[in-house]
Each structure stands twice: as structure tokens, then as C-alpha cells.
Amino acid sequence: MNLLHNGAWLALIERSRCFRCALPFAVGLIVVGFGCLFRLPHWLQLQEEALARQVRLVQAHESKAAEVLALSQMRKGLDDARQRLQDARWRLAAGGDMSELLDQLAASGHAHGLHFERLDVLDEIKQPGYWQTPLDVLVVGRYSGLRMWLDDWLGQARLLRAEGLWLAAANDRPGLLRLGMRVHAYQADGVVPEPLFLADSPARGEVPPVARDPFSVWATRVAQAGLVSVPLAQLQMVGSLQRGRQHEALLLAAGRLYRVRSGDRLGRDGGVVMEVGERQLEVRERLFLGGVWRERTVMLTLRKSVTTEAREGDEMAVEVGGGGVDIQSVVPGGALSG
């Protein structure tokens, strides 16, 4: 029976041309299929390895890109740091040298009425990238002048570092203080160009005047605007007031009346009212003349004249003309009445 069945298939194959043509392809497909089934695990492994390699390449690319970005940021930070270092090196001397610094020191001290007793420029000290020059300074003056001078001189664009600062009363010069300190000045090696930020830097504001002197016997009295800035030659004593045993003088200045009493500040030369009488007013001043501080007493009398008694050979007399009195302009508790 099987033989007959196989013979029928063989006879069918021999009679069917299409079947004869398709049979080799079918056999080939079967062989290829078996081959694929045999090689498929290897191909899948290769595909997984390729995918893993692709992931590693992507991660490496991202890591390199991050490194490039970080490197560019580091380079920008390095350039900024170099620029700041260059600007800081310029600030060491602010484009000047030691002679300019000493000239500025002398001019600033003279503007504030100070007297330099000592100014020693010590030997330079070599530091990495710059030179350091110590200066020993000893200066005498009033507290207000010393304070404004320190703000003006140490507050400049040039780097100045003060140390060992001390302040004491000048016993040989009553009413004055002696200030000593060591100041370190710096100079960069080589020529440093001016930084660009100078074009946008605002100008320094004016140093405000000192209103209170804690070292003065009149420290509890505040120096106010008004007669403090008026020369004594422009003041006229036109009357006086009495409260118990205390007298107050009426002074005329620019058409206004002011009341002053003992201890008030008066005039441009740091004058202080020492005594007020019924017909005269005594003012004590200290002037820096001929390199020496001199003390003088100025008497304003009801005769509308000013006579000056100067010590140590310093004599001066100033005559003041008369003027009208405006009763409505009397200032109770005026600018110098505390």
C-alpha cells in the first residue's frame, strides 16, 4: 500500500512541471531555515554586543562633550582670574610711584592743617610679583584734621595698609594730637596697563567734616554750620544777654544775629569762645604759621572792632565796619548755642 502511495506521488511529481520547479526551492528554504535556526543564537549575541557598544560610544561622546564644556568654562574662569589679578596688580600702586605717593601725602596733610614730625621711607622688601615699602609716619594736628586726612589718604585707589597705629595727646602742643603709624606701600613688578574698569568707576565722594572731637574739652558740644565757617573779621558783637551769672554774646554775621556762649566754636581757625563778658568776647585760636603752631587770643568788643593778642611774636589787628541790626533775625539757641 505504501509503495502504491509513494508511486502515486512520484507519478504526480513527474506529471506536474510546477511542482518539479518548486521542489528545489522548498528544499533550499528548508535547509536555510534549519541553518538560521542553528545560527540565530550567535546572531542575537552579536546584535546585543553591537547595541552595548553603541551605548558605550554614546556615553563616551556625552562624557567628552561635558569635558569640553567644562574645559571652556575653566578657560573663561582662568581668563577672568588673570584679568582680576592684572587689575589687582595695578591697584598696588594705582599707576604711580613712591615720589608721587610722598607728594600726595604732603599735599593732603597740608590741606588738613597737619604738621609732619617724621616721615621715614624704609628699605624695600621683595615679595613674589611685587615690592613692599614700609613708611613710618608721625604727624601732629587736630583730631578733625587727622581724621579727615586718614580717610582721604588711606582711602585712595592705591593700596596702602596701615599697622601699629597709635594716637596720643601732644603734651608740648596743647589742644593737638600726635598720630603715629607704619604704612606699607606696594609696587608691582614691571609695567601694568590701566584696567578697563576705571572708565566705569565712580569718583570718590568728598570726605565729610568731623562734627565731634572726643579728645577736646568741648567734646559734648557739636560744631554746627553757621559761624564756624565765618572769619572772625566778619563778625560784630552788637550786644549781650545775661542769664544768672552766665553771659551770652549777640554776634552779627551777614544780617543775622547769633547767640554764643563759653565753649562754642567760632571762626575758621578752630576758635573756641573762652569767656563772654558784658562788653567783650574772648576767642582762643591756634594757627600754623611759619611751620610752628601758634596760639592767639582774639577779643571782639562792643565797639565793633577786633583786636588780636598773639603769643610768640605773632601780632595781628583787624578793623570791622559797622552794620545794621535786624531784630527779627535773632536766632534763639542759634547755630553755636548748643
C-alpha positions in Angstrom: 0.0 0.0 0.0 2.8 2.4 0.9 4.5 1.5 -2.3 1.4 2.4 -4.3 1.1 5.7 -2.4 4.7 6.6 -3.0 4.4 5.7 -6.6 1.4 7.9 -6.9 3.3 10.9 -5.5 6.2 10.2 -7.8 3.9 10.0 -10.8 2.2 13.3 -9.8 5.6 14.9 -9.5 6.7 13.7 -12.8 3.4 14.9 -14.4 3.5 18.4 -12.7 6.0 20.8 -14.1 5.4 23.5 -11.5 5.9 21.0 -8.7 9.2 19.9 -10.2 10.3 23.6 -10.3 9.2 24.5 -6.8 10.6 21.4 -5.1 14.2 22.6 -5.2 13.3 25.9 -3.7 11.3 24.3 -1.0 14.2 22.1 -0.2 16.5 25.1 -0.2 14.2 27.0 2.1 14.1 24.1 4.5 17.9 23.9 4.5 18.2 27.7 5.0 15.6 27.6 7.8 17.5 24.9 9.6 20.7 26.9 9.2 19.1 30.0 10.5 17.8 28.1 13.5 21.3 26.9 14.1 23.0 30.4 13.7 20.2 32.5 15.3 21.7 32.5 18.9 25.0 33.7 17.6 23.4 36.5 15.6 21.4 37.6 18.5 24.6 37.7 20.6 26.3 39.8 18.0 23.4 42.1 17.9 23.4 42.5 21.7 27.2 43.2 21.6 26.7 45.9 18.9 23.9 47.5 20.9 26.1 47.6 24.0 29.0 49.0 22.0 26.6 51.7 20.7 25.5 52.6 24.2 29.2 52.9 25.3 30.0 55.1 22.4 27.1 57.4 23.2 28.1 57.6 26.8 31.7 58.3 25.8 30.5 61.1 23.5 28.4 62.7 26.1 31.3 62.5 28.6 33.7 64.1 26.1 31.1 66.8 25.4 30.8 67.6 29.1 34.5 67.7 29.4 34.8 70.1 26.5 32.1 72.4 28.1 33.8 72.2 31.5 37.2 73.0 29.8 35.7 76.0 28.1 34.2 77.3 31.4 37.5 76.7 33.1 39.3 78.7 30.4 36.9 81.5 30.8 37.3 81.4 34.5 41.1 81.4 34.1 40.9 84.4 31.8 38.7 86.3 34.3 41.1 85.4 37.1 44.1 86.6 35.1 42.2 89.9 34.4 41.4 90.3 38.1 45.0 89.6 39.0 46.1 92.2 36.5 43.7 94.7 37.9 44.8 93.9 41.5 48.5 94.3 40.5 47.6 97.8 39.0 45.8 98.7 42.3 49.0 98.1 44.2 50.4 101.4 43.1 47.5 102.8 41.0 49.8 103.8 38.2 52.1 105.9 40.5 55.5 105.5 42.1 56.9 106.4 45.6 57.7 110.0 44.8 54.1 110.6 43.7 52.9 108.9 46.9 55.0 111.2 49.1 53.9 114.3 47.2 50.3 113.3 47.7 50.9 112.6 51.4 52.4 116.1 51.9 49.7 117.8 49.9 46.9 116.0 51.8 48.5 116.7 55.2 48.9 120.4 54.4 45.3 120.7 53.2 44.1 119.5 56.6 46.5 121.7 58.6 48.8 118.9 59.8 52.5 119.0 60.7 54.7 116.0 59.9 57.4 115.5 62.5 58.8 112.3 60.9 58.5 110.5 57.6 60.9 107.6 57.2 60.9 105.5 54.0 62.4 102.1 54.9 64.1 99.6 52.6 62.0 97.8 50.0 61.1 94.2 50.7 60.9 91.9 47.6 57.8 89.7 47.5 56.7 87.3 44.8 55.5 89.6 42.0 55.8 92.9 43.8 57.8 95.2 46.1 56.7 96.2 49.6 57.9 99.5 51.0 57.3 100.4 54.7 56.9 104.0 55.8 57.0 105.3 59.4 54.8 108.4 59.8 54.5 110.8 62.8 52.1 113.7 62.4 50.6 116.3 64.7 47.3 118.1 64.3 43.8 118.5 65.5 41.5 115.5 65.7 39.3 116.6 62.9 42.2 117.2 60.6 43.8 113.8 61.4 40.5 112.0 60.9 39.8 113.6 57.6 43.4 113.1 56.5 43.3 109.4 57.3 40.0 109.0 55.3 41.5 110.9 52.4 44.9 109.4 52.2 44.2 105.8 53.1 41.0 105.7 51.1 42.7 106.3 47.7 42.8 103.9 44.8 46.4 102.9 45.7 46.7 100.0 48.2 48.0 101.2 51.5 48.0 99.0 54.6 48.4 100.7 58.0 49.5 98.9 61.1 50.7 99.8 64.6 48.5 103.0 64.6 48.5 105.0 67.8 47.1 108.3 68.9 48.0 110.4 71.9 47.8 113.9 73.2 50.7 116.2 72.2 51.7 117.5 75.6 54.1 120.0 74.1 51.3 121.4 71.9 48.0 121.9 73.9 44.9 121.0 72.1 46.7 118.9 69.4 47.1 115.2 69.0 50.1 113.2 67.8 49.4 110.3 65.4 52.0 107.6 64.6 51.7 104.6 62.3 53.5 102.4 59.9 52.1 102.3 56.4 53.0 99.6 53.8 53.0 100.7 50.1 53.3 98.3 47.2 54.7 98.4 43.7 54.1 95.6 41.1 57.0 94.2 39.1 57.1 95.5 35.5 54.7 97.8 33.8 51.0 97.1 34.4 48.4 98.6 32.0 45.5 100.6 33.3 42.4 98.4 33.8 39.2 99.0 31.8 37.0 99.2 34.9 38.4 102.7 35.6 36.2 104.1 32.9 33.1 103.0 34.8 34.4 103.6 38.4 32.5 106.5 40.1 34.5 109.4 41.5 35.3 109.4 45.3 32.9 111.4 47.3 34.0 114.3 49.4 35.1 113.4 52.9 32.5 114.8 55.3 33.9 117.1 58.0 34.2 115.7 61.6 31.5 117.2 63.8 32.7 115.9 67.1 36.1 115.8 68.7 36.1 113.2 71.5 39.6 114.4 72.7 38.5 118.0 73.2 37.3 119.5 76.4 34.3 120.7 74.4 33.6 117.3 73.0 30.0 117.4 74.3 29.3 120.4 72.1 28.7 119.7 68.4 30.2 122.1 65.8 27.4 123.2 63.6 27.2 125.1 60.4 27.0 128.9 60.6 29.6 130.9 62.4 32.2 128.1 62.3 32.8 128.9 58.6 32.8 132.7 59.1 36.1 134.6 59.6 36.3 136.5 62.9 36.9 139.7 60.9 33.4 139.5 59.6 31.7 139.2 63.0 30.4 142.1 65.0 29.5 142.0 68.7 26.3 144.1 68.9 25.1 143.2 72.4 25.0 140.7 75.2 22.5 138.7 77.3 22.7 137.6 80.9 21.2 134.5 82.5 22.1 134.5 86.1 25.8 134.6 86.2 26.3 133.4 82.6 26.6 135.9 79.7 25.7 135.3 76.1 27.0 137.5 73.3 25.0 138.6 70.3 27.0 138.4 67.1 26.0 139.9 63.8 27.0 138.0 60.6 25.5 138.5 57.2 22.5 140.3 58.6 21.6 137.6 61.2 22.1 137.6 64.9 23.6 134.6 66.7 23.8 133.9 70.4 27.1 132.3 71.6 28.4 131.4 75.0 31.6 129.9 76.5 32.7 126.7 74.8 31.1 127.4 71.4 33.2 127.0 68.3 33.8 130.2 66.3 35.7 131.2 63.1 37.6 129.2 60.5 40.7 128.6 62.6 39.1 126.4 65.2 38.4 129.2 67.6 36.7 128.5 70.9 34.9 131.0 73.0 36.8 131.2 76.3 34.8 133.9 78.1 31.8 136.1 77.4 31.6 139.5 79.2 29.1 142.3 79.1 31.0 144.2 76.5 33.5 141.8 75.0 34.0 138.2 73.8 37.3 136.3 74.1 38.1 133.7 71.4 41.2 131.4 71.6 42.6 130.2 68.2 45.5 128.1 67.1 47.3 128.9 63.8 50.0 127.1 61.9 52.4 129.9 60.9 55.9 129.5 59.7 56.0 125.8 60.4 55.0 126.3 64.0 51.6 126.1 65.8 50.9 129.5 67.4 48.1 130.3 69.8 46.4 133.7 69.8 43.5 135.4 71.7 41.0 137.4 69.7 38.8 140.0 71.6 35.5 141.0 70.0 34.2 144.1 71.8 31.0 146.0 71.7 32.9 148.8 69.9 32.6 146.6 66.7 36.3 146.2 66.3 38.5 143.2 66.6 41.9 143.3 68.4 44.2 140.4 68.5 46.8 139.4 71.1 49.2 136.8 69.7 51.7 134.9 71.5 55.3 134.1 70.4 55.6 137.3 68.4 52.5 136.7 66.2 50.6 140.0 66.2 47.5 141.0 64.1 44.8 143.6 64.2 41.6 143.7 62.2 39.1 146.5 62.0 35.5 145.8 61.2 33.0 148.4 59.9 29.5 148.9 61.4 26.3 147.3 60.2 22.6 147.4 60.8 20.8 145.0 63.2 17.8 143.1 62.1 15.9 142.3 65.3 13.6 139.8 63.6 16.6 137.7 62.6 17.7 136.8 66.2 18.1 133.1 66.4 17.2 131.6 69.8 19.6 128.9 70.6 21.5 129.7 67.4 23.9 127.7 65.4 26.6 127.8 68.1 24.5 127.9 71.2 24.5 124.1 71.5 
